[in-house]
Amino acid sequence: CGNNEVVESSGMNDERTADAIETLYKSVQYSVIVLFLTIACIGYIDAKYIRRNDFFKGVAIIVAMLQISDMLSDLFFAVEVMHAYQMTQADAEADTEAESNPLMLQFLLIFVCSISSIVLTICLSLYQ
């Protein structure tokens, strides 16, 4: 009876953690969008009315926002995969009779690939 309580409370903590990650992701994405749209609006007003600048392109700021949002979504995907890996690992440790779980290896490989794609993209961007 005591072991079931531990498993149930662990499941509730996993849901809370997943919900916290999702809430944090939404907050960060909304903040980035608001920040970049504010910068684009202020830049437009400055270029149009305060200091005349015919070369101002607000689209460049929007493109930068989209690229940063894409990187953030990749980063949060990696965090979600690592969280799933840790949950699978905890389940495997709790179930002593089970054989090694193939999901653990799959989650680990997905995590490594997602981090590699983030790092490779950043390195290529810096190289340009």
Secondary structure, DSSP 4 states (H G I P E B T S, - for coil): -HHHHHHHHHHHHHHHHHHHHHHHHHHHHHHHHHHHHHHHHHHHHIIIIIS--TT--HHHHHHHHHHHHHHHHHHHHHHHHHHHHHHHHHHHHH-TTS---HHHHHHHHHHHHHHHHHHHHHHHHHH-
